[in-house]
Amino acid sequence: LTRFLNVGANAGFYCLLAERLGLQAMGFEPEPAAFRLLQRNLGLNRSSCVAIPAAVASRFGQATFYGTGTAGSLLAGLSGTPRWDHQSVTTLSLDGLFAMGGITATPTDSLWLFDCEGAEPDALRGAHQLLGATHPLLVLELAPNRNPQAWSKCLDQLVCLGYSHLLACSSLEIG
């Protein structure tokens, strides 16, 4: 592996970890306060991670982001966030970024982590061509109860692209 993409990078822990393991890292974080923390952490660690202040989605544009910090999401009402607690954020698609030359494709050279609070299906829909061309290793925060129809289509899409392994863990039991 040579590359790591972190969709929903928050404070950048996984970007920094990937970089320490020798990977080129790119982090996407739409929430302004979390993005400032990401930039601060990357700076303090003299990181070369590319930080992008946007939500990964199915298209370029603007979207409503509900809540702040780790509880924030493009989905309304997630984690009890009131609908009035929102802001507009920039969105981009990974396919579009790839087409513009922002991401170069080399098969099987990357690991992608998606932790975007239920918006993973839309983010993956915007990466369909890139997923088919590069087949990166994927780590997804799987939350089918948040949007069952979108998750069903998303998982079907991944199977059609040749992905075959899925580990779902809805809760951890210790003891």
TAMO-V583234 format. One record per helix or strand. SS is the DSSP state (~ for helix, > for strand). FROM is the first residue (numbers start at 1). LEN is the number of residues. Records with the same first field share a line. If there is no record, write none. Layout:
BEGIN
SS: FROM-LEN, FROM-LEN
END
This chain:
BEGIN
>: 3-5, 24-5, 50-3, 55-2, 61-6, 73-1, 86-7, 110-5, 137-4
~: 13-8, 32-13, 69-3, 78-3, 94-6, 120-6, 128-7, 148-13
END
